[in-house]
Amino acid sequence: MPLILDDSNPTPSGTDPTAQGPFRDEQDRRRRVHHDADVVIIGAGVFGSAAAVAMARQGRSVILLEKSLKEPDRIVGELLQPGGVQALRELGLEHCMSGIDAIPCFGYDVVYYGTGVGIPYPKEVVKEGKGDGKRPQGKGFHHGRFIQKLREAAMKEPNVTVVETEAKDLVRNGWTGQVLGVECSTKGEKDYYFGHITLVADGYASKFRKSNHPHRPEVRSKFFALELIDAELPMPGHGHVILTEGPPVLLYQIGTHETRALIDIPDGLPSASVKNGGVKNHLENVVLPSLPKCVQPSFEAAMRAGKLRSMPNSFLPPATNRTPGLVIAGDALNMRHPLTGGGMTVAFNDVVLLAELLHPNNVPSLADHRLVLKQMKAFHWRRKNWAAVINILALALYALFAADDPNLKALQLGCFRYFQRGGNCIDGPVGLLAGIIRQPLILFYHFFSVAVYAIWIRVAEAPLVRKPWALVSSVAVFWTACRVIFPYIWCELRP
């Protein structure tokens, strides 16, 4: 039988592999003996753990399934934007960032060929909330420590039973296709868990996505990661984006002594080819010399330590959940390039919305699948306010920051110069990135303002004899801007 956990610090007496009593209540007995609940959640990660807590606090009975409850060790999911912090606060889970050596993040420092521009989170947004006059903060932390805190919060909920078992397949009604629950395997033994809703939140490598999602993830690059010790950053308390001839490099603090370095390497990058010495050559001969001088010693030390790890950077458009009894969420539903660190912000805001739409006041019984599907359609469109903004911004910024042709390079320069103007030219973009400005039209406005500004720079700075050519070639720059953003807008408009 699977290991069943009901409190945050399980001991031999607190684990119940035989599913014997005592039980808290009838719902607890049904979860542990009959493996039956209102909701079965696959994946005790960012989305799954938070959703378990949110739904349990509404009186729903929840079974949370996780393959391994050991602390995960990942290189992404380490930066939570202010919009995600606010959502975590709304879920009553802000305490999960305490006791894990989380580091405040006050904004960004974009370094373009050695010249930096500070981009703080906009102060005005806070005045719309509590009105304390402070700038909003993000948080950087070790992913595994944060996940363990979320899991502890779920285990403390009396309406949640956490089970360490591997989900193998979905159980369906052979006639209607309705999902009834999950087939699991624990130490080679087959087991089943049933619920009115099965919520799939098993992450970027979801095994259940292929047969239940119309789109497939696209991977165009990887992040290679190093952990720098006692790094001296140009602007402490900020995330750093380093732009040079090559793809972007990200730096952000995840602990008192630890700083994460993420090096983007697109498929087919010549300097990282096997012929030229692979990723090691790219790090030593391209990335290291391009970093700010103060960062180079810690980066070189981390590189020599050899603890290099990688993660695919995936893009997956969202889709409406249409299968009765099934909800796909989190990275299993929707992914964007992690350049802007927006994944967890999208996830926590999605949990807030999902909990609202499926609240007992709106859906008295989760067995009413027609009503649930109606609410999931509303979920698909209402989440656009933040998810579409963060998705499109991440993908568009990556296209500019990893520029590999003259027109994209022109847009990259225009973007940096736009930031240098300050005021609304930084407040708007970083407010969108932070998940605290949730208006897609503002994203559209700033993106094309950058494009127009890039064209103005090209024409204004061209020698007099080349101005006519600069004006003509600007058409290609504008067309490139359209080619960057409109495919992603179309992805978000699809049902």
Residue pairs with C-beta under 8 A, 6 or more apart in sequence:
1 17
1 18
1 19
1 186
1 189
1 191
2 17
2 163
2 164
2 165
2 184
2 186
2 191
3 15
3 17
3 69
3 163
3 164
3 165
3 186
4 15
4 16
4 17
4 19
4 32
4 161
4 162
4 163
4 164
5 14
5 15
5 69
5 155
5 161
5 162
5 163
5 164
6 14
6 16
6 24
6 28
6 155
6 160
6 161
6 162
7 14
7 155
7 156
8 151
8 152
8 153
8 155
8 156
10 155
16 32
19 32
19 33
21 29
23 29
23 32
24 158
25 158
27 37
27 61
27 159
28 158
28 161
30 36
30 37
30 61
31 37
31 61
31 63
31 161
32 161
34 194
35 63
35 181
35 191
35 192
35 193
35 194
36 193
36 194
36 195
37 60
37 61
37 62
37 63
37 161
37 193
37 194
37 195
38 55
38 60
38 61
38 62
38 195
38 196
38 197
38 366
39 52
39 55
39 60
39 61
39 62
39 63
39 195
39 196
39 197
39 198
39 199
39 366
40 62
40 63
40 65
40 181
40 182
40 193
40 194
40 195
40 197
40 198
40 199
41 48
41 51
41 52
41 62
41 63
41 64
41 65
41 198
41 199
41 201
42 48
42 65
42 167
42 182
42 198
42 199
42 200
42 201
42 202
42 208
43 65
43 66
43 200
43 201
43 202
43 203
43 330
43 332
44 52
44 64
44 65
44 66
44 69
44 147
44 150
44 151
44 154
44 162
45 66
45 72
45 147
45 150
45 201
45 202
45 203
45 330
46 77
46 147
46 150
46 330
46 343
46 344
46 347
46 348
47 201
47 329
47 330
47 331
47 347
47 350
47 351
48 64
48 66
48 199
48 201
48 202
48 330
49 64
49 147
49 150
49 151
49 153
49 154
50 88
50 91
50 93
50 150
50 347
50 348
50 351
51 199
51 201
51 329
51 351
51 354
51 355
52 62
52 64
52 154
52 157
52 160
52 162
53 91
53 92
53 93
53 150
53 153
53 154
53 157
53 160
54 91
54 351
54 352
54 354
54 355
55 62
55 355
55 358
56 62
56 154
56 157
56 158
56 159
56 160
57 92
57 157
57 159
58 355
58 359
58 360
59 159
59 360
60 159
60 360
60 366
61 159
62 157
62 159
62 160
62 161
63 160
63 161
63 163
63 193
63 195
64 154
64 160
64 161
64 162
64 163
65 163
65 165
65 167
65 182
65 184
65 193
66 151
66 162
66 163
66 164
66 165
67 164
67 165
67 166
67 167
68 164
69 151
69 162
69 164
71 144
71 145
71 147
71 148
72 143
72 144
72 147
73 143
73 144
74 143
74 144
74 311
75 143
75 223
75 225
75 260
75 262
75 309
75 310
75 311
76 143
76 223
76 262
76 311
76 338
76 343
77 143
77 146
77 147
77 343
77 344
78 140
78 141
78 142
78 143
78 252
78 254
78 260
78 341
79 105
79 138
79 139
79 140
79 239
79 252
79 254
79 341
79 344
80 88
80 97
80 138
80 139
80 140
80 141
80 341
80 344
80 345
80 348
81 138
81 340
81 341
81 342
81 344
81 345
81 433
81 434
81 435
81 436
82 121
82 125
82 136
82 137
82 138
82 434
82 435
82 436
83 345
83 349
83 386
83 434
83 435
83 436
83 438
84 138
84 344
84 345
84 346
84 347
84 348
84 349
84 435
85 94
85 97
85 136
85 137
85 138
85 139
86 129
86 136
86 435
86 436
87 345
87 348
87 349
87 351
87 352
87 435
88 94
88 96
88 97
88 348
90 352
91 348
91 351
91 352
91 355
93 150
93 153
95 149
95 153
96 146
96 149
96 150
96 152
96 153
97 139
97 141
97 146
97 149
98 149
99 149
100 141
100 142
100 145
100 146
100 149
101 141
101 142
101 145
101 255
101 256
102 139
102 140
102 141
102 146
103 139
103 140
103 141
103 237
103 253
103 254
103 255
103 256
104 137
104 138
104 139
104 237
105 137
105 138
105 139
105 140
105 237
105 238
105 239
105 252
105 253
106 120
106 121
106 135
106 137
106 138
106 237
106 238
107 118
107 119
107 120
107 121
107 135
107 238
107 239
107 430
108 118
108 119
108 238
108 239
108 240
108 241
108 430
108 433
109 116
109 117
109 118
109 119
109 233
109 234
109 235
109 238
109 239
109 240
109 241
110 116
110 117
110 119
110 240
110 241
110 243
110 416
110 419
111 234
111 240
111 241
111 242
111 243
111 292
112 243
112 412
112 413
112 416
113 243
113 244
114 292
115 416
116 234
116 235
116 292
117 416
117 419
117 420
117 426
118 235
118 238
119 419
119 426
119 429
119 430
120 135
120 238
120 426
120 430
121 135
121 136
121 137
121 138
121 430
121 431
121 434
121 436
122 135
122 136
122 426
122 427
122 428
122 430
122 431
122 436
122 437
123 133
123 134
123 135
124 427
125 136
125 431
125 436
125 437
126 132
126 133
126 134
126 135
126 136
127 133
136 434
136 436
138 239
138 341
138 434
140 239
140 252
140 253
140 254
140 255
140 260
141 254
141 255
142 254
142 255
142 258
151 162
154 160
154 162
155 162
163 184
163 193
164 186
165 184
165 185
165 186
165 191
166 184
166 185
166 186
167 182
167 183
167 184
167 202
167 207
167 208
168 182
168 183
168 184
168 185
168 190
169 182
169 183
170 179
170 181
170 182
170 183
170 198
170 208
170 212
170 326
171 179
171 180
171 181
171 182
171 183
171 192
171 194
172 178
172 179
172 180
173 180
176 324
177 323
177 324
178 323
178 324
178 325
178 369
179 198
179 323
179 324
179 325
179 326
180 194
180 198
180 325
181 192
181 193
181 194
181 195
181 198
182 192
182 193
182 198
183 190
183 191
183 192
184 190
184 191
184 192
184 193
185 191
195 366
196 325
196 365
196 366
196 367
196 369
197 325
197 326
197 327
197 358
197 366
197 372
198 325
198 326
198 327
199 327
199 328
199 329
200 206
200 208
200 209
200 212
200 326
200 327
200 328
200 329
200 332
201 328
201 329
201 330
201 332
202 208
202 332
203 330
203 331
203 332
204 217
204 312
204 314
204 331
204 332
204 335
206 328
206 331
206 332
208 328
208 332
209 328
209 332
210 216
212 323
212 326
212 328
213 316
213 319
213 328
213 332
213 333
214 319
215 316
215 317
215 319
216 316
217 314
217 315
217 316
217 335
218 314
218 315
218 316
219 267
219 312
219 313
219 314
219 315
220 266
220 267
220 313
220 315
221 247
221 264
221 265
221 266
221 267
221 312
221 313
221 337
221 402
222 264
222 265
222 310
222 311
222 312
222 313
223 250
223 262
223 263
223 264
223 265
223 310
223 311
223 313
223 338
224 262
224 263
224 265
224 279
224 283
224 308
224 309
224 310
225 260
225 261
225 262
225 263
225 308
225 309
225 310
225 311
226 260
226 261
226 263
226 299
226 302
226 303
226 307
226 308
227 254
227 258
227 259
227 260
227 261
227 302
227 307
228 251
228 258
228 259
228 260
228 261
228 295
228 298
228 299
228 301
228 302
229 257
229 258
229 259
229 298
229 301
229 302
230 257
230 298
231 251
231 253
231 259
231 295
231 298
231 299
232 294
232 295
232 297
232 298
233 240
233 251
233 253
233 259
233 294
233 295
234 240
234 292
234 294
234 295
236 253
237 253
238 252
239 250
239 251
239 252
239 341
240 250
240 251
240 252
241 248
241 249
241 250
241 339
241 401
242 248
242 249
242 250
242 251
242 290
242 291
242 292
243 401
243 412
243 416
244 290
245 286
245 290
246 269
246 271
246 282
246 286
246 287
246 290
247 263
247 264
247 265
247 266
247 269
247 401
247 402
248 264
248 339
248 398
248 401
248 402
249 261
249 262
249 263
249 264
249 287
249 290
249 291
250 260
250 261
250 262
250 264
250 339
251 259
251 260
251 261
251 262
251 295
252 259
252 260
252 341
253 259
253 260
254 260
259 298
261 299
261 302
262 338
263 282
263 283
263 287
264 313
264 339
264 398
264 402
265 272
265 279
265 282
266 402
266 404
269 282
270 276
271 281
271 282
271 285
271 286
272 278
272 279
272 281
272 282
276 282
277 285
279 308
280 303
283 303
283 308
284 303
287 299
288 296
288 299
288 300
288 303
291 299
313 337
313 338
313 339
314 331
314 335
315 335
315 336
315 337
315 395
316 331
316 333
316 334
316 335
317 334
317 491
317 492
317 494
318 333
318 334
318 380
318 383
318 387
318 391
318 492
319 333
319 380
319 494
319 495
320 376
320 377
320 380
320 495
321 327
321 328
321 333
321 373
321 376
321 379
321 380
322 373
322 376
324 369
324 372
324 373
325 369
327 354
327 372
327 376
329 347
329 350
329 354
330 347
330 350
331 343
331 347
334 346
334 387
334 391
335 343
336 342
336 343
336 346
336 390
336 391
336 394
336 395
337 394
337 395
337 398
338 394
339 394
339 397
339 398
339 401
340 390
340 393
340 394
340 397
340 433
342 390
342 391
342 393
342 394
342 433
342 435
345 386
345 390
345 434
345 435
346 383
346 386
346 387
346 390
346 391
346 435
349 383
349 386
349 387
349 435
350 379
350 383
350 387
353 379
353 382
353 383
354 379
356 362
357 363
357 375
357 376
357 378
357 379
357 382
358 366
358 372
358 375
362 375
363 371
363 372
363 375
366 372
380 495
384 440
384 492
385 438
385 439
385 440
386 435
386 438
388 440
388 492
389 432
389 435
389 437
389 438
389 439
389 440
389 443
390 432
390 433
390 435
391 488
391 491
391 492
392 440
392 443
392 485
392 488
392 489
392 492
393 429
393 432
393 433
393 443
395 488
396 447
396 484
396 485
396 488
397 415
397 433
399 408
399 484
400 408
400 411
400 412
400 415
400 484
401 412
403 409
403 411
403 412
405 480
407 476
407 477
407 479
407 480
408 480
408 484
410 454
410 455
410 457
410 458
410 477
411 450
411 451
411 454
411 477
411 480
411 481
411 484
413 454
413 457
414 450
414 451
414 453
414 454
414 455
414 457
415 450
415 454
417 453
417 454
417 457
418 425
418 429
418 446
418 449
418 450
418 453
419 425
419 426
419 429
425 446
425 449
428 437
428 442
428 445
428 446
429 446
431 437
432 442
432 443
432 446
440 492
444 485
447 481
447 485
448 481
450 481
451 477
451 478
451 481
452 478
454 477
454 481
455 474
455 477
455 478
458 470
458 473
458 474
458 477
459 467
459 470
459 471
459 474
462 469
462 470
